[in-house]
Amino acid sequence: MGKNTALRVDNVGVKFRMANEHVDNIKDYAIKLMRHELRYHEFWALKDISFQVNKGERLGVLGLNGAGKSTLLKVIAGVLKPTEGTLQRGGKIVPLLELGAGFENQYTGKENVFLYGAMLGYQKEFLKEKYEEIVAFSELGDFINVPLKNYSSGMKARLGFSIATIVEPEILILDEVLSVGDAKFKKKSEKKIKDMFDKGITVLFVSHSIGQVRSLCDRAIILEKGRMIAQGDVATVSALYEEAIR
């Protein structure tokens, strides 16, 4: 991989196994497994995906629901292991995927700062140092000491975003996170992301908004049923996608 390459994806495929029948509980699953009664069908969520992203580039990932967009980002982030193919990463990755997915509802916002931060790989001392900054950006105020079970989904997303973006990565992965919170916080989160962009980080961005992809990205790819059907400059690719979904 060249010095100027941030990410290289070569012939990546991800295969899932789906049970043909519904199993209600673990006991039934174990019995059927021992009796060899479980039947599966396999499908490729991704197949033969190859592309390269240079340092400082911002790549938009377009596609309808079920196209494989989120699966691709999870593979790049290291959350999923590809069934085939290889990936090479040229820097620290921060994935903003499913914000707050590791939160514990019985814990307070403050406790979740350290729990979720640890899951993202941040050291405890670093989180202590950045704690006030995280709380201030989230705008949760005294709610930071309230259990998350009393939070709205928007409040949880704001806290997750504030924790995840406290570091400045070399490669940033965004999956629809610019829609977090209310209109005011959405504008604030967009500004923070754009400030990161201005520092020249590499970005992979999934969005259903063609307008957002056009304004934030310089290149784009289109996924359809797990395969990449187009790649190139953002104007050309977004126009192809717009035509395809009419």
Secondary structure, DSSP 8 states (H G I E B T S, - for coil): --TTEEEEEEEEEEEEEEESS---SHHHHHHHHHTT---EEEEEEEEEEEEEEETT-EEEEE--TTSSHHHHHHHHHTSS--SEEEEEE-S-EEEE-STTTT--TTSBHHHHHHHHHHHTT--HHHHHHHHHHHHHHHT-GGGGGSBGGGS-HHHHHHHHHHHHTTS--SEEEEESGGG-SSHHHHHHHHHHHHHHHHTT-EEEEE-S-HHHHHHH-SEEEEEETTEEEEEEEHHHHHHHHHHHT-
